[in-house]
Amino acid sequence: MDQYGTCTLSDAPMLAKKLNAGDAIIFGYSNDDINGYVISISPRLTPVGTMPFGGDPTGKYGIGVLMRGFFHFDLNKIEPFYESYIGEKLGLRRPDARPVAQMLNAIRSELITITSKEE
């Protein structure tokens, strides 16, 4: 964490461990001295009823960025998230999508490492 208690990319392993343990997390994230985001990640969503749009979130991670958007993602996929995809799904403009995609990719990579060690 930085001097303000905000998570940075180096905190991805700690965040991934919490998610792997089944914890829903919310954290402040900053990639520089100007931009900051509040990101919430909930593991293993269980939908109630039919989702009117957006596909099937069953077993996926619910990810939201405060005052922006929410969507469900499979963080166990090998392919990285592209900033354009993250921006589209979470309602982020390109300058904001890049750092959020970087953090989600760092967490995703750590989750894959953790689960491969458990197998």
MOTAKA-V121882 format. One record per backbone hydrogen bond with DSSP energy under -1.0 kcal/mol. NH is the residue of the N-H (numbers start at 1). CO is the residue of the C=O. E is the energy in kcal/mol with one decimal. If there is no record, write none. Layout:
# MOTAKA-V121882
NH	CO	E
NH	CO	E
This chain:
# MOTAKA-V121882
2	6	-2.6
5	2	-1.9
7	28	-2.5
11	8	-2.3
12	9	-1.8
15	11	-2.2
16	12	-2.7
17	13	-2.0
18	14	-1.7
19	15	-2.1
20	16	-2.8
21	17	-1.5
22	19	-1.8
23	18	-2.3
25	41	-2.8
27	39	-2.5
29	37	-2.9
30	7	-2.0
37	29	-2.4
39	27	-2.8
40	64	-2.7
41	25	-2.8
42	62	-2.8
45	60	-3.1
59	45	-2.7
60	57	-2.4
61	73	-3.0
62	42	-2.7
63	71	-3.1
64	40	-2.5
65	69	-2.5
66	38	-2.8
68	65	-2.4
71	63	-2.3
73	61	-2.7
77	74	-1.1
86	82	-2.4
87	83	-2.7
88	84	-2.2
89	85	-2.5
90	86	-2.4
92	87	-2.0
97	93	-2.5
98	94	-1.8
100	96	-1.3
101	97	-2.8
102	98	-2.3
103	99	-2.1
104	100	-2.6
105	101	-2.6
106	102	-2.0
107	103	-2.5
108	104	-2.7
109	105	-2.5
110	106	-1.9
111	107	-2.6
112	108	-2.3
113	109	-1.9
114	110	-2.7
115	111	-2.7
116	112	-2.0
117	113	-1.5
118	114	-1.4
